Amino acid sequence: GNIVIDAMANEYSRAWVFSDGLAAVEKDGKIGFINAQNEVVIPFQFDATDDSILYNTGYLFHDGYCVMTNEEGLFGVIDKSGRWVVEPIYDKIWAPENGYRTVIKSNKQGLLDPTMKLIYEAVYDCINCWAASGNFILMKDGRMWQEDSEGNVVQPFMYESMEWLTYPVAYSTDPDLDYEYQLSDYAKYQINQRLGIVNRITCKPVTPAIYSEVEMISPNIFEVCTASGYYLIDTNGKVVNK
């Protein structure tokens, strides 16, 4: 219960938990790292920011590396000597998941491996890594697919959810319904809160998931909506009417 590192005596305004044998402390607005004997291991050379705490990186070392920000508030990664091993060029870097760290730049995601090698540039809408399989699920431009650790495509077409599509064939005799519907050979699938069209019989996608709405109005015509408005496309994904 004895105090071994005193805040007042050392003029530390904040301190974090020990991780990998080091603890971050703040002094005069700068972040440095001390060991358990209160010896400064990494000098007070980094600008303090709350961003690191808010995004669950917390000035903590994981397997020898720690997320850090520069004077401009950009994120990089340092090693236990205080050297930048990933230059501070990112808007955010998340805490490691399965050993991998997500980097974010201009709202796009990339991925660092456990050695801090950039294996995916920050150009994807989303990246998920599966520790058990060693595979990665990628989302970009309305597509979702899976690659192995060598960059080979394991599964070319994936989605988050799917709903079969129907189209109207006649007025309904039921007073509570407007139309009778026929089940089509197509379905709408969702990726990253956007919709695409897939042939549910062949499982081949007709369009990427780029629409906010998708409905079928005939056996061969879909009504879709994007930011530019509603228009019609055929079963080959070609625009037939705007």
QUIPETA-V167493 format. One record per backbone hydrogen bond with DSSP energy under -1.0 kcal/mol. CO is the residue of the C=O (numbers start at 1). NH is the residue of the N-H. If there is no record, write none. Layout:
co: [CO	CO]
nh: [NH	NH]
//
This chain:
co: [6	7	14	19	22	23	24	25	26	27	29	30	31	31	32	33	33	34	35	39	42	43	46	50	51	52	52	53	57	62	65	66	68	70	74	75	76	77	77	78	79	83	86	87	90	92	97	100	101	102	103	104	104	105	108	109	110	111	111	112	113	117	120	121	124	126	128	130	135	136	137	138	139	139	140	142	143	144	145	146	146	147	148	152	155	161	163	165	167	170	174	178	180	180	182	185	186	187	188	189	190	191	194	195	195	196	197	197	198	199	204	208	211	213	215	221	221	222	223	224	225	226	229	231	232	232	233	234	238	241]
nh: [10	12	26	22	19	34	16	32	13	30	48	27	45	46	25	41	42	23	38	35	33	45	31	54	55	57	58	56	60	65	62	78	76	73	70	90	68	85	86	66	82	79	77	89	75	104	100	97	112	94	110	91	92	108	105	124	103	119	120	101	116	113	111	123	109	139	137	134	130	147	128	145	125	126	143	209	140	158	138	154	155	136	151	148	146	190	188	184	182	180	177	172	169	170	167	200	165	198	163	196	160	194	191	210	211	189	206	207	187	203	199	210	195	225	223	217	218	233	215	231	212	229	226	224	240	241	222	237	234	232]
//
